[in-house]
């Protein structure tokens, strides 16, 4: 069983954040570069605004892919920066 470092109610702005190895609860990420290089814990109650995602991960089976699509893709899609006028 993986053990994750827990972050609660933290505000991250304009910084690089390594999500791997951690769980986040009710945190806010604004204009951050979010880096994933391995397993991450839950992102429960977190908000993301104008973030970019650096994904360096290995997908080796359907279960890993399905988990990625179900858990991270929704966050990524809602948090990407918008071009002016969009």
Buried (B, 14 or more C-beta within 10 A) or exposed (E): EEEBEEBEEEEBEEEEBBBBBBBBBEBBBBBBBBBBBEBBBEBEEBBBBEBBBEEEBEEEEEEEEEEBEEEBEEBBEEBEEEEEEE
